[in-house]
């Protein structure tokens, strides 16, 4: 399979490119070209992903079988709101539209930010626990809103061009040996992680769900939660919610130190389940990919 990956030189995108290059032909589309220092088995193209003409030219020339759209400004607060929204939505529209035109299946990075919990002025208690992909999307911030829009772009492309589109919703990606969700200031302060209900995911599990989405048999657009199997504090989630928020949603079936987000849909449709916990991964020593 020939896979084009946007944002493949970013902090999590590089892990995706490195893994896919083991088994597939990979073209990496990013803002800067690595020159001679990139992955030897990856073809690189430097371009502005918000430039629809450049993106269309690159993808129609490459004719990939699949496109992993992983490029975005990944968090609110570091750029002017309008710049973040414009970048994320225009890039998604350019990339997904071109991918649909060449008949490539699509996997794109969405976020649990689409639900609207983390960046809300006052974090709401979810309607349900665990949170499924059917939960209402109520963002108040430009980042979460950009992800809702990019998912809608995915639905449009899937409907119009007949290609399967997966929108992956990770929650705070961690890296082996670098787990800020286990830093003392985070663990000792419930408020530090309350915005996403102490959820996280290892980057290697993110890679796993992307791989699974590239070959899964489904039609149309589907969103998939992508989180670790447990919460970052290792405490019963019901206890954490009661202590910090004072209540639980009426629809609450979580048990033990489970994550706040359900990954049952990804298990059912993609055959993927998270396998890594902070208990082992926080102190692992794994070389970072060079791409």
BELRA-V326748 format. One record per backbone hydrogen bond with DSSP energy under -0.5 kcal/mol. CO is the residue of the C=O (numbers start at 1). NH is the residue of the N-H. If there is no record, write none. Layout:
((CO & NH) (CO & NH))
This chain:
((1 & 3) (1 & 25) (2 & 65) (2 & 66) (3 & 27) (4 & 68) (5 & 8) (5 & 29) (6 & 70) (7 & 10) (10 & 14) (12 & 15) (12 & 16) (13 & 17) (14 & 18) (15 & 19) (16 & 20) (17 & 21) (19 & 22) (20 & 23) (20 & 24) (25 & 3) (26 & 43) (27 & 5) (27 & 29) (28 & 30) (28 & 45) (29 & 7) (30 & 47) (34 & 37) (35 & 38) (39 & 42) (41 & 26) (43 & 28) (45 & 30) (47 & 49) (48 & 51) (50 & 52) (51 & 55) (52 & 56) (53 & 57) (54 & 58) (55 & 59) (56 & 60) (57 & 61) (58 & 62) (59 & 63) (65 & 105) (66 & 4) (67 & 69) (67 & 107) (68 & 6) (68 & 70) (69 & 109) (72 & 74) (75 & 78) (80 & 84) (81 & 85) (82 & 86) (83 & 87) (84 & 88) (85 & 89) (86 & 90) (87 & 91) (88 & 92) (89 & 93) (90 & 94) (91 & 95) (92 & 96) (93 & 97) (94 & 98) (95 & 99) (96 & 100) (97 & 101) (98 & 102) (99 & 104) (100 & 103) (105 & 67) (106 & 166) (107 & 69) (108 & 110) (108 & 168) (111 & 114) (112 & 115) (113 & 116) (114 & 139) (115 & 138) (117 & 120) (127 & 251) (129 & 253) (129 & 254) (131 & 262) (132 & 135) (136 & 138) (141 & 145) (142 & 146) (143 & 147) (144 & 148) (145 & 149) (146 & 150) (147 & 151) (148 & 152) (149 & 153) (150 & 154) (151 & 155) (152 & 156) (153 & 157) (154 & 158) (155 & 159) (156 & 160) (157 & 161) (157 & 163) (158 & 162) (164 & 106) (165 & 222) (166 & 108) (166 & 168) (167 & 224) (168 & 110) (168 & 170) (169 & 226) (170 & 112) (172 & 201) (174 & 203) (175 & 178) (178 & 175) (178 & 180) (179 & 182) (180 & 183) (183 & 186) (183 & 187) (184 & 188) (186 & 189) (189 & 192) (189 & 193) (190 & 193) (190 & 194) (193 & 196) (193 & 198) (194 & 197) (196 & 199) (198 & 232) (200 & 228) (201 & 174) (202 & 205) (202 & 206) (203 & 207) (204 & 208) (205 & 209) (206 & 210) (207 & 211) (208 & 212) (209 & 213) (210 & 214) (211 & 215) (212 & 215) (212 & 216) (216 & 218) (220 & 165) (222 & 167) (224 & 169) (226 & 171) (229 & 259) (231 & 234) (236 & 240) (237 & 241) (238 & 242) (239 & 243) (240 & 244) (241 & 245) (241 & 246) (241 & 247) (242 & 246) (250 & 252) (251 & 129) (255 & 258) (256 & 237) (257 & 231) (260 & 130) (260 & 131) (263 & 267) (264 & 268) (265 & 269) (266 & 270) (266 & 271) (266 & 272) (267 & 271) (277 & 280) (277 & 281) (278 & 282) (280 & 283) (281 & 177) (281 & 284) (284 & 286) (289 & 291))
